[in-house]
Amino acid sequence: MTSTEAIKGLAATAGELKGPGTIPASAVWIRYGEFDGDARGGPYADSLLDKPDAEYPVVKGAGAAAAQVLVTVRVPKDAPAGEYKGTVIVSAQGLAPVSVPVALTVFDWSVPDPVNFRTFVCGYQSPTSVALQYKVPEWSEEHWKLLDRSFELLGQLGNKALHIMVVDRAQFGNDEGMVYWVKKDGGGYDYDLSVFERYVKLAKKHCGTFDYVVLHVWHAGGWSDRGTKQENTVTVIDKKTGKREHVQVPEFATEESKKFWAEALAAIKASLAKEGLDKAMCLGTLSDSTAPKDVFKMFSEAAPGVGWHRGCHTMNPAPKPYGIGPGSQVVYHEHCYGMSLANPAGAKGLPKLWELRGNPGTAYFRGDFDNMSLFRSRNWPEAALWTNKQGVGRFGLDFWNVINAKDSEGAAMQKSRNPKGSIGIYNRWPQSTCSQREPTAYRFADAGPDGAVPNLRFEALREGLAESEALIVAAEAANVHADKIGKELADRIQALLLDRLNFCRSQGGPYGGNLTMHTGWQDLNRRLFAATAEASKKTGR
């Protein structure tokens, strides 16, 4: 809605949708876009709120006011397939109500619940950013309520990796770690895991189980590792006085360090075992640089069988965990370079999309993701699958701009974009910055009145994940269960797979800018969901 005068009293009301059945008005979710995005072209509607603002003022320089209304239909699982139509009435003070038609097609296939997604997703959650944004003490009850909202959103994406800061001042921008070393009488340490355990339980509440729980213990460098004498501290508490301090860990690769980490990691693993997550435990984080061989040897002895996470430019096409040092493997590898979309004319054929989950390789693409097109956000998961990756990762949910650029020594990439303003906390500490290996998408949610709220890019990503889930089901049916679905449908799906792959290729590959050539995407989706529904009915899967 636009007006040459301020828009006041905005309201939108949905009616039921009629078709082969009835979708009730309560299933029509109406939200209002806030003009709080700030790209190079000026402000744009970004975050989505359940209630409209009292007033949408005339934008200076534009001579008009604008308000955005987003309509999302939560289709009941028992809704008969077919075409549905209805209306949304939009009204505002002093303006005549407008009847907006709503039409949608329902197919006889249900998108899996996010906990059952086969497309891998890892969004990074930032407890420290949330505390700073809302000016609440970290780990206070107010803070936990806000974190619940962040994880609720990650759960909607089917998030399957959890990153936990064990050490202080990691590349995630935290000050303290979530594990506290408590001095024992006579020497040694006990471990206060209260924050750690509550954080894990909260994450599980919304996301279910995890493929990976990454314990950040090592500060990777850029192209060169930081060595065994790196500045790296943990939070130590004196139980008699309650005093907290950052204490340097023992030099890595020494016997003292091995004992230090063996005891701490054993306590953490036992805690994760109570949640059924001990086998998901891995260490972080490596970059293009990794660590000296004797560091890998030490950790392999301190925590036998525990793998590593790596986030970097460097790609690795290995279909299973690969060796990184003595006794050590990378089990989860997020990278942005070296990816190419499958070649439909190539000798290897199309990727086996239904077999990619569990491969170390996970895609994160370079670019100004926080200001990228909505279609780019939507297309991201499918493009990742076509590059033989298990899904998408290394993006932030709630790394909001909460500190002044001048107060960060490490976040050079963010400061280059906004040198005099506010930036996020990723890479804020010089001893742990991963330089330009940081994510380039920080905010798939925005800060609402009571915690994180989805933005338009979040909604686009969620819709893209639904398409990826349908794509995996259809591809598996045509290639693994062709005998059940018949040659005609199998051939039709194979043609659809090629068309979708070539559509991705037409967007400029996995690094394709803003993806402005959208022609045909709706027809491709109609064909995809129709074929998936037909194949699922025949396979019973």
Phi and psi in degrees as a GROMACS rama.xvg file:
@    title "Ramachandran Plot"
@    xaxis  label "Phi"
@    yaxis  label "Psi"
@TYPE xy
-129.704  156.334  THR-2
-157.814  150.348  SER-3
-77.64  -8.82718  THR-4
-119.096  164.318  GLU-5
-57.0791  141.149  ALA-6
-94.4554  120.188  ILE-7
-123.495  151.022  LYS-8
65.6213  32.5314  GLY-9
-62.6747  137.633  LEU-10
-150.664  147.736  ALA-11
-135.967  132.88  ALA-12
-128.972  129.569  THR-13
-100.708  147.091  ALA-14
-103.74  177.687  GLY-15
-72.4236  159.732  GLU-16
-107.146  130.116  LEU-17
-107.973  140.453  LYS-18
-167.049  -136.141  GLY-19
-61.627  -22.4255  PRO-20
-140.544  -159.984  GLY-21
-126.007  126.243  THR-22
-98.0498  118.424  ILE-23
-67.2392  156.108  PRO-24
-59.3413  -28.7486  ALA-25
-66.2099  -17.0937  SER-26
-86.452  -5.92681  ALA-27
-94.9987  114.37  VAL-28
-99.868  119.982  TRP-29
-110.398  129.851  ILE-30
-133.163  163.817  ARG-31
-123.617  129.261  TYR-32
-79.0771  133.329  GLY-33
-93.0195  134.816  GLU-34
-83.7023  67.436  PHE-35
-117.621  3.84318  ASP-36
-78.5483  150.941  GLY-37
-139.868  84.1092  ASP-38
-94.2012  -179.512  ALA-39
-64.1699  -24.0471  ARG-40
-86.3465  2.16138  GLY-41
111.416  -173.866  GLY-42
-68.2123  150.874  PRO-43
-147.682  160.031  TYR-44
-69.8543  129.638  ALA-45
-132.817  -73.5297  ASP-46
-73.3029  153.976  SER-47
-118.446  125.15  LEU-48
-117.016  150.014  LEU-49
-75.7426  -20.1264  ASP-50
-119.788  141.58  LYS-51
-75.1267  158.571  PRO-52
-67.9042  155.233  ASP-53
-63.59  -31.9041  ALA-54
-151.448  139.936  GLU-55
-112.595  105.023  TYR-56
-74.7573  164.252  PRO-57
-66.2307  129.734  VAL-58
-77.2819  126.263  VAL-59
-60.5747  129.091  LYS-60
92.0742  -20.0422  GLY-61
-98.0784  -26.7906  ALA-62
73.5165  16.6315  GLY-63
-153.351  157.038  ALA-64
-106.046  150.686  ALA-65
-140.426  145.439  ALA-66
-136.607  138.51  ALA-67
-109.719  132.819  GLN-68
-117.721  123.878  VAL-69
-108.222  129.313  LEU-70
-110.391  121.06  VAL-71
-123.099  131.656  THR-72
-106.038  121.537  VAL-73
-90.7344  94.2752  ARG-74
-70.6702  123.352  VAL-75
-59.8834  143.84  PRO-76
-63.6179  -22.726  LYS-77
-97.9195  11.0624  ASP-78
-69.9224  126.981  ALA-79
-61.3064  145.765  PRO-80
-67.4216  149.566  ALA-81
143.578  -170.831  GLY-82
-90.9513  135.569  GLU-83
-126.034  145.143  TYR-84
-138.776  150.606  LYS-85
-166.747  -164.609  GLY-86
-141.315  155.652  THR-87
-121.931  126.899  VAL-88
-94.7164  120.863  ILE-89
-108.681  129.092  VAL-90
-137.279  161.756  SER-91
-157.652  159.127  ALA-92
-58.1932  125.063  GLN-93
80.8369  0.236632  GLY-94
-119.221  144.085  LEU-95
-68.914  137.911  ALA-96
-58.4139  145.328  PRO-97
-118.434  130.153  VAL-98
-93.5915  115.445  SER-99
-104.448  121.618  VAL-100
-70.7449  141.688  PRO-101
-123.363  126.544  VAL-102
-135.791  139.789  ALA-103
-150.321  158.042  LEU-104
-109.861  129.32  THR-105
-105.818  130.617  VAL-106
-106.935  158.61  PHE-107
-84.8918  57.7726  ASP-108
-154.155  134.585  TRP-109
-102.216  128.939  SER-110
-60.3793  133.926  VAL-111
-59.3885  154.805  PRO-112
-59.4641  144.479  ASP-113
-52.7249  -33.2071  PRO-114
-63.2549  -17.475  VAL-115
-106.302  10.3812  ASN-116
-58.5169  141.768  PHE-117
-95.7512  -15.2787  ARG-118
-80.2278  123.658  THR-119
-73.7395  140.053  PHE-120
-138.305  134.992  VAL-121
-136.949  105.017  CYS-122
-101.099  138.081  GLY-123
-87.2946  127.456  TYR-124
-101.084  141.363  GLN-125
-119.733  94.8205  SER-126
-57.7728  -39.3772  PRO-127
-66.1567  -41.4646  THR-128
-60.4331  -41.6471  SER-129
-63.525  -44.6033  VAL-130
-61.6739  -43.0056  ALA-131
-70.1683  -38.3907  LEU-132
-61.4482  -44.0958  GLN-133
-98.7787  3.48815  TYR-134
53.9565  50.1656  LYS-135
-120.135  150.93  VAL-136
-62.7896  137.468  PRO-137
-62.4403  132.549  GLU-138
71.2522  15.267  TRP-139
-76.2317  167.845  SER-140
-62.3933  -35.6567  GLU-141
-61.5341  -39.1812  GLU-142
-64.7439  -44.7595  HIS-143
-61.9443  -37.8074  TRP-144
-62.8888  -39.107  LYS-145
-68.9408  -40.2054  LEU-146
-64.3776  -32.5732  LEU-147
-57.7396  -39.7963  ASP-148
-67.3564  -40.0829  ARG-149
-61.7588  -44.9491  SER-150
-71.6823  -27.4613  PHE-151
-59.8501  -41.3124  GLU-152
-68.9489  -43.1408  LEU-153
-60.941  -35.9522  LEU-154
-62.3916  -33.0833  GLY-155
-67.0658  -21.177  GLN-156
-93.3612  -2.1653  LEU-157
72.1984  38.0152  GLY-158
-60.2062  132.701  ASN-159
-127.056  16.6582  LYS-160
-141.849  142.6  ALA-161
-125.718  122.619  LEU-162
-102.482  126.814  HIS-163
-125.694  127.571  ILE-164
-82.5285  109.496  MET-165
-85.3255  -41.519  VAL-166
-94.7084  165.114  VAL-167
-75.6378  154.993  ASP-168
48.6632  52.2259  ARG-169
-81.7081  178.936  ALA-170
-63.3129  -17.2457  GLN-171
-72.3249  -9.97304  PHE-172
91.4408  4.26923  GLY-173
-67.0274  157.703  ASN-174
-92.561  -59.8391  ASP-175
-99.8647  157.62  GLU-176
-79.6255  175.629  GLY-177
-93.5302  -3.34021  MET-178
-113.091  130.782  VAL-179
-111.811  129.685  TYR-180
-84.5206  126.532  TRP-181
-113.909  120.565  VAL-182
-62.7849  131.188  LYS-183
-96.1242  151.132  LYS-184
-62.0073  131.442  ASP-185
86.8419  2.5132  GLY-186
107.049  161.153  GLY-187
83.6251  -175.894  GLY-188
-137.557  147.1  TYR-189
-100.214  175.968  ASP-190
-130.978  126.824  TYR-191
-93.4657  106.732  ASP-192
-106.904  18.0532  LEU-193
-62.0996  -45.7867  SER-194
-67.7649  -46.171  VAL-195
-53.3082  -50.1847  PHE-196
-68.8542  -37.6831  GLU-197
-68.1234  -36.872  ARG-198
-64.9824  -44.0133  TYR-199
-62.8951  -44.9049  VAL-200
-62.3327  -40.4879  LYS-201
-64.5448  -43.3153  LEU-202
-62.2215  -43.7038  ALA-203
-64.2175  -34.9868  LYS-204
-53.8531  -39.5314  LYS-205
-102.042  -28.3601  HIS-206
-106.205  -10.3646  CYS-207
75.9259  -149.525  GLY-208
-78.8195  170.203  THR-209
-124.963  145.235  PHE-210
-72.5808  -35.7419  ASP-211
-139.842  135.011  TYR-212
-117.871  107.511  VAL-213
-92.4511  120.845  VAL-214
-99.407  111.741  LEU-215
-83.8508  110.801  HIS-216
-126.298  -14.2615  VAL-217
-125.934  133.277  TRP-218
-93.2911  104.535  HIS-219
-73.2837  152.745  ALA-220
-92.7512  -155.097  GLY-221
-88.6829  -102.843  GLY-222
-83.7764  -20.2517  TRP-223
-118.743  139.966  SER-224
-73.6371  161.893  ASP-225
-85.6226  -6.84538  ARG-226
83.3582  173.55  GLY-227
-74.4643  -18.6689  THR-228
-101.447  23.5627  LYS-229
-61.6609  152.307  GLN-230
-70.9078  118.011  GLU-231
-158.699  117.858  ASN-232
-123.747  161.239  THR-233
-124.817  162.484  VAL-234
-86.5329  121.001  THR-235
-114.336  134.535  VAL-236
-114.608  132.406  ILE-237
-88.9583  110.24  ASP-238
-66.5783  -21.306  LYS-239
-76.3442  -42.0472  LYS-240
-103.976  -18.1373  THR-241
78.3841  2.13106  GLY-242
-64.2161  137.648  LYS-243
-114.409  140.804  ARG-244
-152.133  154.462  GLU-245
-83.8041  120.456  HIS-246
-117.984  128.943  VAL-247
-62.3674  133.201  GLN-248
-74.376  158.902  VAL-249
-60.4504  151.943  PRO-250
-53.2943  130.402  GLU-251
-62.7849  152.124  PHE-252
73.5581  15.2924  ALA-253
-105.203  164.164  THR-254
-63.0106  -37.8056  GLU-255
-61.5927  -41.9042  GLU-256
-67.5264  -40.7116  SER-257
-60.0615  -43.5488  LYS-258
-65.3849  -43.5784  LYS-259
-56.0692  -48.4105  PHE-260
-79.95  -33.8485  TRP-261
-59.8073  -43.7024  ALA-262
-68.531  -44.0065  GLU-263
-67.0304  -45.426  ALA-264
-68.7691  -30.2774  LEU-265
-65.5068  -41.495  ALA-266
-65.0913  -41.0075  ALA-267
-66.839  -42.8226  ILE-268
-62.9552  -40.0056  LYS-269
-62.8828  -37.9897  ALA-270
-65.4721  -44.5349  SER-271
-64.8219  -32.747  LEU-272
-60.8154  -33.0499  ALA-273
-65.8943  -21.9097  LYS-274
-102.247  6.16613  GLU-275
71.3263  25.8023  GLY-276
-118.2  9.72839  LEU-277
-62.5882  -34.0965  ASP-278
-76.5849  -14.5284  LYS-279
-84.788  -11.1642  ALA-280
-64.5241  130.884  MET-281
-145.545  167.761  CYS-282
-103.843  151.402  LEU-283
-142.648  164.753  GLY-284
-135.081  146.241  THR-285
-97.3266  160.263  LEU-286
-128.918  -152.248  SER-287
-58.9085  -38.9151  ASP-288
-78.4348  156.788  SER-289
-119.491  -106.017  THR-290
-157.835  160.003  ALA-291
-60.4477  152.266  PRO-292
-57.2246  -38.1786  LYS-293
-71.2892  -20.1436  ASP-294
-71.0054  -44.1402  VAL-295
-61.775  -41.7362  PHE-296
-60.9748  -43.8538  LYS-297
-61.5488  -47.8441  MET-298
-68.0484  -32.6743  PHE-299
-66.2444  -27.605  SER-300
-86.0484  -32.8292  GLU-301
-74.9511  -33.0519  ALA-302
-139.359  75.4075  ALA-303
-57.5761  135.387  PRO-304
80.1156  0.0439176  GLY-305
-90.0955  124.45  VAL-306
-85.5889  -169.711  GLY-307
-126.144  152.441  TRP-308
-101.954  146.425  HIS-309
-138.326  132.658  ARG-310
-129.646  114.86  GLY-311
-164.863  -176.487  CYS-312
-73.2267  -45.8924  HIS-313
-60.199  130.273  THR-314
-94.4359  161.421  MET-315
-147.935  121.007  ASN-316
-85.9168  8.33884  PRO-317
-57.1717  133.099  ALA-318
-81.8248  1.97948  PRO-319
-149.875  167.755  LYS-320
-50.2324  141.124  PRO-321
-121.336  151.573  TYR-322
-66.5185  141.428  GLY-323
-128.605  -13.4109  ILE-324
177.155  175.561  GLY-325
-52.3531  117.353  PRO-326
70.7053  13.0245  GLY-327
-128.448  146.425  SER-328
-134.82  148.968  GLN-329
-89.7913  120.742  VAL-330
-103.533  -13.3648  VAL-331
-149.654  113.436  TYR-332
-130.027  105.707  HIS-333
-94.284  125.814  GLU-334
-147.177  161.828  HIS-335
-120.744  -14.7932  CYS-336
-110.725  162.942  TYR-337
80.7801  11.807  GLY-338
-99.5502  136.803  MET-339
-133.55  139.468  SER-340
-65.3854  147.267  LEU-341
-55.0469  145.955  ALA-342
-94.9032  112.933  ASN-343
-62.8143  -19.7167  PRO-344
-97.1497  1.7709  ALA-345
-73.4994  158.849  GLY-346
-68.5276  -25.5879  ALA-347
-79.0459  -12.9311  LYS-348
75.4609  -170.895  GLY-349
-80.5063  152.244  LEU-350
-59.4086  146.821  PRO-351
-83.5679  84.5576  LYS-352
-57.6379  -29.0442  LEU-353
-80.8172  -3.87126  TRP-354
-114.697  4.4541  GLU-355
-79.725  -26.4051  LEU-356
-59.7054  131.858  ARG-357
99.217  -15.2871  GLY-358
-66.2253  145.642  ASN-359
-61.6969  -36.1174  PRO-360
-65.9902  127.542  GLY-361
-138.355  134.764  THR-362
-90.3512  132.988  ALA-363
-134.165  132.723  TYR-364
-102.232  146.829  PHE-365
-79.1454  154.342  ARG-366
138.894  169.485  GLY-367
-82.2279  73.1941  ASP-368
-62.5153  -30.0546  PHE-369
-72.3793  -9.18778  ASP-370
-128.291  22.8835  ASN-371
-83.1463  168.686  MET-372
-68.0564  155.481  SER-373
-64.1309  -34.3492  LEU-374
-66.9118  -32.3293  PHE-375
-64.0697  -43.2738  ARG-376
-62.4943  -39.8493  SER-377
-68.6205  -39.5474  ARG-378
-80.1559  -14.8844  ASN-379
-56.4241  -51.5199  TRP-380
-60.7684  -42.6042  PRO-381
-66.4047  -41.2064  GLU-382
-59.8696  -37.9526  ALA-383
-61.3475  -44.3881  ALA-384
-61.5819  -39.6538  LEU-385
-71.1404  -10.4044  TRP-386
-97.9095  13.6423  THR-387
70.5273  28.4829  ASN-388
-106.033  153.46  LYS-389
-72.9672  -12.8013  GLN-390
158.041  -149.547  GLY-391
-122.773  149.287  VAL-392
-159.046  -170.692  GLY-393
53.7543  49.5081  ARG-394
-132.942  150.856  PHE-395
-92.9573  144.091  GLY-396
-89.1229  -49.58  LEU-397
-137.238  38.6388  ASP-398
-84.6321  74.3921  PHE-399
-76.6713  166.192  TRP-400
-77.8013  96.4706  ASN-401
-120.583  -2.71964  VAL-402
-131.545  157.982  ILE-403
-75.5053  141.773  ASN-404
-55.2103  -35.9381  ALA-405
-68.8486  -17.607  LYS-406
-90.0788  2.5066  ASP-407
-116.448  125.724  SER-408
-88.3412  -22.5604  GLU-409
-103.58  -28.1953  GLY-410
-80.919  64.5468  ALA-411
-63.1026  -37.9235  ALA-412
-64.9731  -43.1725  MET-413
-70.0148  -39.5875  GLN-414
-64.3574  -31.4118  LYS-415
-65.2432  -26.0113  SER-416
-85.1639  -30.033  ARG-417
-146.024  66.1737  ASN-418
-63.4496  -23.55  PRO-419
-112.293  1.4676  LYS-420
-111.94  -154.364  GLY-421
-94.5737  149.251  SER-422
-138.806  173.305  ILE-423
-81.893  173.913  GLY-424
-93.0718  -2.84043  ILE-425
-61.7802  130.414  TYR-426
70.865  20.8133  ASN-427
-69.7058  -23.8461  ARG-428
-99.7573  123.806  TRP-429
-62.379  -28.097  PRO-430
-74.0515  -12.0696  GLN-431
-129.546  1.72203  SER-432
-57.6131  138.97  THR-433
-100.682  14.9321  CYS-434
56.4724  -135.492  SER-435
-78.0695  10.2139  GLN-436
-87.8901  4.78415  ARG-437
-67.2583  162.225  GLU-438
-62.2367  159.908  PRO-439
-115.149  8.2267  THR-440
-126.996  119.419  ALA-441
-111.291  -25.1379  TYR-442
-135.723  89.9265  ARG-443
-92.4164  4.58409  PHE-444
-138.371  156.527  ALA-445
-115.884  165.886  ASP-446
-84.1832  108.49  ALA-447
-91.5349  -173.279  GLY-448
-61.4545  -33.5066  PRO-449
-127.187  28.6572  ASP-450
129.131  -173.283  GLY-451
-62.6361  140.683  ALA-452
-128.331  150.632  VAL-453
-63.8514  151.08  PRO-454
-113.851  179.4  ASN-455
-63.5642  -33.8364  LEU-456
-67.3601  -35.0729  ARG-457
-60.5215  -47.0075  PHE-458
-63.4024  -39.6719  GLU-459
-64.3435  -42.184  ALA-460
-62.7511  -41.9844  LEU-461
-63.2121  -40.8405  ARG-462
-66.267  -38.3458  GLU-463
-64.0667  -34.7973  GLY-464
-66.5534  -37.1374  LEU-465
-61.7895  -40.3874  ALA-466
-65.6116  -40.0519  GLU-467
-63.113  -39.2138  SER-468
-63.3217  -42.615  GLU-469
-64.1116  -40.2402  ALA-470
-60.9372  -43.1961  LEU-471
-63.1795  -44.5074  ILE-472
-62.4952  -45.5767  VAL-473
-65.7669  -43.8425  ALA-474
-63.0285  -41.5094  ALA-475
-64.4939  -41.351  GLU-476
-61.3499  -43.1374  ALA-477
-73.4505  -26.4494  ALA-478
-104.53  -28.0812  ASN-479
-107.365  -30.7994  VAL-480
-121.008  33.6425  HIS-481
-59.6308  -31.1018  ALA-482
-65.2951  -28.3285  ASP-483
-84.6061  -32.4926  LYS-484
-95.6515  -14.9962  ILE-485
90.0573  153.724  GLY-486
-64.1751  -40.0052  LYS-487
-60.9916  -47.4986  GLU-488
-69.7795  -39.4374  LEU-489
-60.4925  -43.3866  ALA-490
-65.9147  -37.7534  ASP-491
-64.8555  -39.6646  ARG-492
-67.4943  -40.5534  ILE-493
-61.6336  -39.3473  GLN-494
-65.3862  -38.8437  ALA-495
-64.0626  -42.3498  LEU-496
-59.3396  -43.0194  LEU-497
-64.1573  -41.5489  LEU-498
-64.0967  -40.5548  ASP-499
-69.1868  -41.0386  ARG-500
-61.0601  -46.0381  LEU-501
-66.8165  -31.153  ASN-502
-63.4046  -44.0324  PHE-503
-61.3868  -41.4166  CYS-504
-63.8713  -32.5689  ARG-505
-70.6679  -14.1008  SER-506
-86.9436  5.18141  GLN-507
99.5299  18.8384  GLY-508
79.2685  -169.927  GLY-509
-66.5242  -13.8413  PRO-510
-109.933  16.9826  TYR-511
-62.1259  114.654  GLY-512
-22.9472  -116.109  GLY-513
-98.2276  2.35036  ASN-514
49.5733  69.1966  LEU-515
-92.0927  -12.1651  THR-516
-89.6197  89.9495  MET-517
-98.2003  -3.75053  HIS-518
-54.0055  126.875  THR-519
97.3783  -5.70736  GLY-520
-68.1341  -33.5359  TRP-521
-68.6684  -39.1703  GLN-522
-65.7549  -39.5976  ASP-523
-60.7668  -38.285  LEU-524
-70.1728  -38.9948  ASN-525
-58.9931  -46.1281  ARG-526
-63.8616  -40.3431  ARG-527
-63.5914  -52.3634  LEU-528
-68.9485  -32.9254  PHE-529
-66.143  -45.1326  ALA-530
-66.7012  -39.0462  ALA-531
-63.8111  -42.1933  THR-532
-63.0375  -43.8032  ALA-533
-65.6422  -44.3592  GLU-534
-66.5517  -40.9608  ALA-535
-63.7619  -37.6344  SER-536
-64.2342  -38.1152  LYS-537
-77.2189  -31.9745  LYS-538
-89.4052  -19.7574  THR-539
71.2373  17.5878  GLY-540
